[in-house]
Amino acid sequence: MKTRVNKTTQPIRSQSDRDAISGYFWRNNYRDYALFIFGIYTGRRIVDLVKLDVRDVAYINKRLRFTISERLKILEKKTGKFIDLLLHPSARRALSKYLRPRLKASPSMGALLNEPLFRSRSPRRTDGQYRITQQHAWRILNSAARACGLNYKIGTHSLRKTFGYMLYQNNTNIELIQQLLNHSSPAITLAYIGITQDDMDEAILGLG
């Protein structure tokens, strides 16, 4: 009997799968590791992630030290809404790990702040000012999913959906998750993060 494959982009529900992908990126590419961790801990759309500059996530503090910001403050492209989001420590650590070598290679801290955050290594330019595209981000995630043996559909929306699903797993109120994802109703949020009949059955069985 063939296993039915869900063709809808899925969140990465299990911690073991998230660990497998983050470990794969950690071993192979710190930029991709930072993109993955930043994506699943902020829940922002890929269109907003690839447009970020370093200055959106870092600054030079009063002691003239390069510092990762505690909050992400951006204008969402799709909704036109201003977002002020606390950056999870895991996201800040990933950015620090990724940006540290770039800081050493940069002519100045100010120069680094003006660079794209998720920079392309395109051979067509040597100044490092290319951004990765949404399509490139999709390929990065899909390659990692295949390498880690994930048998469900992974795409760039998986980052945002995983953020919502992790909040759900942490017993966060669904209305709050709705607000964090800027959805119009809790029902849309539940469908978006892929809450299944099995999830609902397990919730009932888990009652004391």
C-alpha positions as CSV (number, residue, x, y, z in Angstrom):
1,M,0.0,0.0,0.0
2,K,1.5,3.4,-1.0
3,T,1.9,6.1,1.6
4,R,0.0,9.2,0.7
5,V,2.2,12.2,0.4
6,N,0.8,15.5,1.6
7,K,1.5,18.0,-1.2
8,T,1.0,21.0,1.0
9,T,4.1,22.7,2.3
10,Q,4.4,21.4,5.9
11,P,5.9,22.8,9.1
12,I,8.8,20.8,10.6
13,R,6.8,19.3,13.4
14,S,9.3,17.1,15.2
15,Q,12.3,18.4,17.2
16,S,14.4,15.6,15.8
17,D,13.7,16.8,12.2
18,R,14.5,20.4,13.2
19,D,17.7,19.2,14.8
20,A,18.7,17.2,11.8
21,I,18.3,20.2,9.4
22,S,20.0,22.6,11.7
23,G,22.9,20.1,12.2
24,Y,23.2,19.7,8.5
25,F,23.4,23.4,7.9
26,W,25.8,23.9,10.9
27,R,28.2,21.4,9.3
28,N,27.9,22.9,5.8
29,N,27.1,26.6,5.7
30,Y,26.7,29.1,8.5
31,R,24.6,31.4,6.3
32,D,22.1,28.7,5.6
33,Y,22.1,27.8,9.3
34,A,21.4,31.4,10.3
35,L,18.6,31.6,7.7
36,F,16.9,28.4,9.0
37,I,17.2,29.3,12.7
38,F,16.2,32.9,12.2
39,G,13.2,31.8,10.1
40,I,11.8,29.3,12.5
41,Y,12.2,31.7,15.5
42,T,10.8,34.8,13.9
43,G,8.0,33.4,11.6
44,R,8.6,36.1,9.0
45,R,7.8,35.5,5.4
46,I,10.7,34.7,3.1
47,V,10.1,37.8,1.0
48,D,10.9,39.9,4.1
49,L,13.9,37.7,5.2
50,V,15.8,38.0,2.0
51,K,15.3,41.8,2.0
52,L,17.0,42.3,5.4
53,D,20.2,44.2,5.7
54,V,22.7,43.6,8.5
55,R,21.6,46.9,10.1
56,D,18.1,45.4,10.6
57,V,19.5,42.9,13.1
58,A,22.6,44.5,14.4
59,Y,24.0,47.9,15.5
60,I,27.1,49.5,16.9
61,N,26.6,50.1,20.7
62,K,27.9,53.0,22.8
63,R,31.1,51.1,23.5
64,L,31.6,50.9,19.7
65,R,31.0,47.2,19.6
66,F,29.1,45.3,17.0
67,T,26.0,44.0,18.7
68,I,23.1,41.8,17.7
69,S,19.8,43.5,18.3
70,E,17.3,42.2,20.8
71,R,14.3,43.1,18.6
72,L,13.5,42.9,14.9
73,K,11.7,46.0,13.6
74,I,10.6,45.9,10.0
75,L,7.7,46.8,7.7
76,E,6.1,43.7,6.2
77,K,5.9,43.7,2.5
78,K,2.7,41.7,2.2
79,T,0.6,43.4,4.9
80,G,2.3,46.9,5.1
81,K,2.3,46.4,8.9
82,F,5.1,47.5,11.1
83,I,6.5,44.5,13.1
84,D,8.3,44.8,16.4
85,L,9.3,41.3,17.4
86,L,11.5,40.0,20.2
87,L,14.4,38.0,18.8
88,H,14.7,34.6,20.5
89,P,18.2,33.9,22.0
90,S,18.6,31.0,19.5
91,A,18.1,33.4,16.6
92,R,20.6,36.0,18.0
93,R,23.2,33.3,18.6
94,A,22.8,32.0,15.0
95,L,23.3,35.5,13.7
96,S,26.3,36.1,15.8
97,K,27.9,32.9,14.6
98,Y,27.2,33.8,11.0
99,L,28.2,37.4,11.1
100,R,31.4,37.1,13.2
101,P,33.6,36.0,10.3
102,R,32.1,38.6,8.0
103,L,32.9,41.3,10.6
104,K,36.5,40.2,10.6
105,A,36.6,40.4,6.8
106,S,34.8,43.7,6.5
107,P,36.7,47.0,6.2
108,S,34.6,48.5,9.0
109,M,31.6,47.8,11.2
110,G,29.6,50.5,9.4
111,A,30.4,48.8,6.0
112,L,29.0,45.5,7.3
113,L,25.8,47.1,8.6
114,N,25.1,48.3,5.0
115,E,25.4,44.8,3.5
116,P,22.6,42.4,2.8
117,L,22.1,40.0,5.7
118,F,21.7,36.8,3.7
119,R,24.3,37.4,1.0
120,S,24.7,35.4,-2.2
121,R,28.0,34.0,-3.2
122,S,27.2,34.7,-6.9
123,P,30.4,34.5,-9.0
124,R,29.1,37.4,-11.1
125,R,30.0,39.9,-8.5
126,T,32.8,40.1,-5.9
127,D,31.5,42.9,-3.7
128,G,29.2,40.6,-1.8
129,Q,26.1,42.8,-2.4
130,Y,23.9,40.1,-4.0
131,R,21.1,38.9,-1.8
132,I,19.9,35.3,-2.0
133,T,16.6,35.1,-3.8
134,Q,13.4,33.4,-2.6
135,Q,14.0,30.7,-5.2
136,H,17.5,30.1,-3.8
137,A,16.2,29.9,-0.3
138,W,13.7,27.3,-1.5
139,R,16.5,25.2,-3.0
140,I,18.6,25.5,0.2
141,L,15.8,24.2,2.3
142,N,14.8,21.4,-0.1
143,S,18.3,20.2,-0.4
144,A,18.7,20.0,3.3
145,A,15.3,18.2,3.7
146,R,16.3,15.6,1.1
147,A,19.8,15.1,2.7
148,C,18.1,14.6,6.1
149,G,15.6,12.1,4.7
150,L,12.4,14.1,5.4
151,N,9.6,12.6,3.4
152,Y,7.1,15.5,3.4
153,K,7.0,18.7,1.4
154,I,9.3,21.4,2.7
155,G,9.4,24.9,1.3
156,T,10.2,28.5,2.4
157,H,6.7,28.7,4.0
158,S,7.9,25.8,6.2
159,L,10.0,28.3,8.3
160,R,7.0,30.4,9.1
161,K,4.7,27.4,9.7
162,T,7.3,25.8,12.0
163,F,7.4,29.0,14.1
164,G,3.6,28.8,14.5
165,Y,3.7,25.1,15.2
166,M,6.4,25.4,17.8
167,L,4.3,28.0,19.6
168,Y,1.3,25.7,19.4
169,Q,3.4,22.8,20.8
170,N,4.4,25.2,23.7
171,N,0.7,25.6,24.6
172,T,0.6,29.2,23.4
173,N,-2.9,30.6,23.1
174,I,-4.1,30.2,19.5
175,E,-5.3,33.8,19.4
176,L,-1.8,35.0,20.3
177,I,-0.3,32.8,17.5
178,Q,-2.8,34.3,15.2
179,Q,-1.6,37.8,16.1
180,L,2.1,36.9,15.7
181,L,1.4,35.5,12.3
182,N,-0.9,38.4,11.3
183,H,-3.8,36.1,10.4
184,S,-7.4,37.2,10.3
185,S,-8.8,34.3,12.4
186,P,-7.7,31.4,14.7
187,A,-9.2,28.9,12.2
188,I,-6.8,30.2,9.4
189,T,-3.9,29.9,11.8
190,L,-4.8,26.3,12.8
191,A,-5.1,25.3,9.1
192,Y,-1.9,27.2,8.2
193,I,0.3,25.5,10.8
194,G,-1.1,22.1,9.8
195,I,-3.0,21.0,12.9
196,T,-4.3,17.5,12.0
197,Q,-7.0,15.2,13.3
198,D,-4.2,13.2,14.9
199,D,-3.1,16.3,16.8
200,M,-6.7,16.9,18.1
201,D,-7.1,13.2,19.0
202,E,-3.8,13.3,21.0
203,A,-4.9,16.5,22.8
204,I,-8.1,14.7,24.0
205,L,-6.2,11.5,25.0
206,G,-3.7,13.7,26.9
207,L,-6.5,15.0,29.3
208,G,-6.0,13.9,32.9
